[in-house]
Amino acid sequence: MKPTDELRHLFSGEYPEERGEDFAIIWFNVICPGNADRVLKNCREVLAIVLRQYEKNWLSENEWREVLPRWFVESCAPECREEDYEENLANWQTLSREEQIREIEEELWSMMEWISWFDPADERYWFWWDAVVKDPNLLLVTVEVVDCIYPSGSLAWLLRASGAIKVE
């Protein structure tokens, strides 16, 4: 999906005639603590900035810190140093499957870890398709995926950083 099309989807959703054969649409129930409207507004704010950047030069870490909303940057974990990755991996491997799942659901992403999933030089795995606030506690988000196996952690982090409690 082109960034301009994804921007349109971000704010207007799908058009009735938009049914493709080369992709799949996946639905996520986003559990919110009475703030589903705010979660959606926050997601749109962050994604719009990132998608508009596709038409320009990709930004440096300091530039991203300047253009992304302060609330989002402050929600992110500090950037991880290279030498910390091995220690984090070793700790991860000691966890049970249940603990790993809980860790994934509660993990804070760093800003650059998150933004790397949108780098135009790399392949994207999901694209915003539509979202509907069902009630104050439930937001339904749909994304387009290009493969049957797709990482969705960056979407889950965006939703949680935006104020959601859980993404199912």
C-alpha positions in Angstrom: 0.0 0.0 0.0 1.3 3.5 -0.8 1.8 5.9 2.1 -0.8 8.3 0.6 -3.4 5.5 0.4 -2.5 4.4 4.0 -2.9 8.0 5.2 -6.4 8.1 3.6 -7.2 4.8 5.3 -5.9 6.2 8.6 -8.4 9.1 8.6 -11.2 7.8 6.3 -11.2 4.0 6.5 -11.8 1.8 3.5 -13.9 2.6 0.5 -16.6 0.0 -0.4 -14.9 -0.8 -3.7 -11.6 -1.6 -2.0 -11.4 -5.3 -1.9 -8.1 -6.7 -2.9 -7.0 -10.3 -3.7 -3.3 -9.9 -2.9 -3.6 -9.2 0.8 -5.5 -10.1 3.9 -7.4 -7.9 6.4 -6.8 -8.8 10.1 -9.0 -7.5 12.9 -7.7 -6.6 16.4 -9.8 -5.9 19.4 -8.1 -3.1 21.3 -9.1 -3.0 25.0 -9.1 0.5 26.4 -9.8 1.9 29.9 -12.7 4.1 28.8 -10.5 6.1 26.3 -11.0 4.3 22.9 -11.6 7.7 21.2 -8.3 9.0 22.6 -6.4 5.9 21.6 -7.5 6.2 18.0 -6.7 9.9 17.9 -3.2 9.2 19.3 -2.6 6.4 16.8 -3.6 8.7 13.9 -1.4 11.5 15.2 1.7 9.3 15.3 1.1 7.3 12.1 0.3 10.4 10.1 3.7 11.9 11.0 5.5 8.7 10.0 3.6 8.2 6.8 4.1 11.8 5.7 7.9 11.3 6.1 8.0 8.6 3.4 8.0 11.3 0.8 11.0 13.0 2.4 14.4 11.9 3.6 14.2 9.4 6.5 14.9 11.2 9.8 17.7 10.7 12.3 17.0 9.7 15.9 17.2 13.3 17.1 14.9 14.5 14.3 12.3 11.8 15.1 12.4 13.0 18.7 11.5 16.4 17.5 8.7 15.6 15.1 6.9 12.8 17.0 4.5 13.8 19.7 6.2 14.3 23.1 3.7 11.9 24.8 4.7 9.1 22.4 8.4 9.7 22.8 8.0 9.7 26.6 6.0 6.5 26.5 8.9 4.7 24.8 11.7 2.9 26.6 15.2 4.3 26.5 17.2 3.3 23.5 19.0 -0.1 24.1 22.7 -0.2 23.7 24.2 -3.0 21.5 25.9 -4.6 24.4 22.6 -4.9 26.3 21.0 -7.1 23.6 23.0 -10.2 24.5 22.1 -9.9 28.2 18.4 -9.3 27.3 18.4 -12.3 25.1 20.0 -14.5 27.8 17.4 -13.3 30.3 14.6 -14.0 27.8 15.7 -17.5 27.2 15.4 -18.3 30.9 11.7 -17.4 30.9 8.9 -19.9 30.6 6.6 -19.7 27.6 3.9 -18.0 29.7 6.4 -15.5 31.1 7.6 -14.8 27.6 4.0 -14.1 26.4 3.4 -11.8 29.4 6.8 -10.1 28.7 5.8 -9.4 25.1 2.4 -8.0 26.1 4.0 -5.6 28.6 7.2 -4.8 26.8 8.0 -1.1 26.3 9.6 -0.4 22.9 12.2 2.2 22.3 11.3 5.0 19.8 13.9 3.9 17.3 13.1 0.2 17.7 9.5 1.1 16.8 10.3 3.5 14.0 12.6 0.9 12.4 9.5 -1.1 11.4 8.5 1.7 9.1 11.8 2.4 7.4 11.1 2.7 3.6 14.3 0.8 2.8 12.8 -2.3 4.5 9.7 -4.4 3.9 6.6 -3.4 5.8 4.4 -6.2 7.2 1.1 -4.4 8.1 -0.7 -1.3 6.9 -3.5 0.6 8.6 -6.8 -0.2 7.0 -9.6 1.1 9.3 -10.6 1.6 12.9 -14.0 1.9 14.6 -14.7 2.8 18.2 -17.2 0.2 19.3 -17.6 1.7 22.8 -15.3 3.6 25.2 -13.6 0.4 26.2 -13.2 -1.2 22.8 -11.6 -0.1 19.6 -11.7 -2.4 16.5 -8.6 -1.9 14.3 -8.1 -3.5 11.0 -4.8 -3.8 9.2 -3.8 -5.1 5.8 -1.1 -7.7 5.8 0.9 -9.0 2.9 1.7 -12.4 4.2 0.1 -15.0 6.4 2.9 -14.6 8.9 3.4 -11.1 9.9 5.0 -9.4 13.0 2.4 -7.2 14.7 4.4 -6.0 17.7 4.9 -2.5 16.3 1.2 -2.1 15.9 0.6 -3.4 19.5 3.2 -1.0 20.8 1.6 1.9 19.0 -1.8 1.1 20.5 -0.5 0.5 24.0 1.6 3.7 23.9 -1.5 5.5 22.7 -3.4 4.4 25.8 -4.8 0.9 25.2 -4.5 -1.8 27.9 -4.4 -4.9 25.7 -4.4 -5.9 22.0 -6.1 -9.1 21.0 
